[in-house]
Amino acid sequence: MNILVYINAAGHLAKSALEAVTYASKIGGSISVVASGDVDDATLATLGEYGAQKVMVDRSASTDDAQQITRLVAKAADATGADLIVFSHDLIAKAVAPRLSVRLKAGLVSGAVAVPDQSNGFVCKVNVFSGKAYGFVSVKSAKKIISLLPNSFQPEKNGAACAVEAFDGAAGASAIKVIETKKPEGAIPLPEAELVVSAGRGLKGPENWGIVEDLAKALGAATACSRPVADIGWRPHHEHVGQTGVAIRPNLYIAAGISGAIQHLAGVNGSKVIVVINTDPEAPFFKAADYGVVGDVFDVLPKLTAAVQKFRAAH
Ligand SMILES: Cc1cc2nc3c(=O)[nH]c(=O)nc-3n(C[C@H](O)[C@H](O)[C@H](O)COP(=O)(O)OP(=O)(O)OC[C@H]3O[C@@H](n4cnc5c(N)ncnc54)[C@H](O)[C@@H]3O)c2cc1C
């Protein structure tokens, strides 16, 4: 099988890019990568360590214009004879993959969480109902597209650096004019964070976020928040997680003063370990928690921070 992986290489190689290449290598076949973005050749060559046989890069192609990227990936799919195209299921994939699906007459699976079962056709496992259940999608078209849910696969090295070649994706002029790009603040980008400390309206006001940031700093975690907290301007919108915000699947998600509404859980219930701190023992979040603390965030968070700092100092 010829597999083509699209990588959005704007500024750096995201963990999700390594996951997508690892995923392709688990499916098996000849694996090419097509990238847009400004990452240098030496860095792109490291994708070979995760299973890519070659990387084709078009540095003139956009990293945020879905129409341009669609044209780029379509041309690369043609050049490589791709039977399967793999994306990481991010905002770009959500815009590009359906366009490509129509253009190539390719069946599309959005948000896959496992390697397709090819023992009887081509069956992909996906998250459905906001992560409450799994669905199994059988793809019958000759060409196929899969977008892989971030954090479903750990990047795994299984090879050596590969060749990188310039590729003219004939992406054409962009119909979109980017006026301003605002990078999220904070040292650790939320979608890539392994550890996340998140807080909600239980924090009472933006002036109290110091105790959330202190714990995040002690752990080396990213910070997140519930939607109302972002809506009322206590925290920036890029921290809002949930159905209408960022979907994350970190190893540890600490939720402080968040009720655990279904729309919030939709973005975080793929986390490996969930710790909930809430004064209300009936808060719905406790049903999704691996560990729960019935307590006041203003009491519990500083104690947790002190315990983490003590542990770090001793190890
Ligand atoms: C279409 C739609 C989409 C939505 N999308 C999202 C989304 O993407 N993300 C999202 O988060 N929400 C989303 N929501 C909103 C969601 O339904 C909830 O209203 C929201 O998640 C509640 O936020 P919260 O838990 O911070 O606040 P609250 O519901 O007010 O809960 C605050 C919690 O803090 C606890 N608490 C209070 N004081 C303390 C204290 N001192 N110590 C410890 N605990 C304390 C309370 O017991 C309570 O459980 C959406 C809603 C709709 C209708």
The ligand as a Gaussian input file, in Angstrom:
#p B3LYP/6-31G(d) Opt

LIG

0 1
 C      -23.438000      23.931000      22.801000
 C      -22.583000      24.028000      24.043000
 C      -21.215000      23.834000      23.930000
 C      -20.406000      23.915000      25.069000
 N      -19.069000      23.677000      24.947000
 C      -18.315000      23.680000      26.059000
 C      -16.921000      23.384000      25.992000
 O      -16.368000      23.159000      24.912000
 N      -16.203000      23.387000      27.135000
 C      -16.763000      23.645000      28.369000
 O      -16.036000      23.628000      29.378000
 N      -18.069000      23.936000      28.457000
 C      -18.845000      23.977000      27.342000
 N      -20.163000      24.293000      27.457000
 C      -20.676000      24.753000      28.763000
 C      -20.974000      23.596000      29.703000
 O      -22.277000      23.112000      29.489000
 C      -20.866000      24.067000      31.178000
 O      -21.765000      25.144000      31.361000
 C      -19.470000      24.507000      31.576000
 O      -18.530000      23.499000      31.255000
 C      -19.432000      24.772000      33.071000
 O      -18.190000      25.350000      33.396000
 P      -17.630000      25.214000      34.867000
 O      -17.613000      23.787000      35.252000
 O      -16.353000      25.985000      34.927000
 O      -18.688000      26.052000      35.744000
 P      -19.847000      25.590000      36.693000
 O      -20.818000      24.715000      36.000000
 O      -20.360000      26.837000      37.306000
 O      -19.133000      24.692000      37.794000
 C      -18.245000      25.173000      38.739000
 C      -17.870000      24.000000      39.628000
 O      -16.947000      24.438000      40.608000
 C      -17.266000      23.849000      41.848000
 N      -16.724000      24.740000      42.867000
 C      -17.201000      25.951000      43.254000
 N      -16.395000      26.482000      44.177000
 C      -15.397000      25.595000      44.381000
 C      -14.252000      25.580000      45.220000
 N      -13.939000      26.623000      46.002000
 N      -13.432000      24.497000      45.182000
 C      -13.720000      23.439000      44.377000
 N      -14.793000      23.413000      43.579000
 C      -15.611000      24.472000      43.566000
 C      -18.770000      23.734000      41.856000
 O      -19.200000      22.729000      42.751000
 C      -19.058000      23.396000      40.408000
 O      -19.085000      21.981000      40.201000
 C      -20.994000      24.212000      26.332000
 C      -22.370000      24.401000      26.419000
 C      -23.157000      24.322000      25.302000
 C      -24.649000      24.507000      25.427000

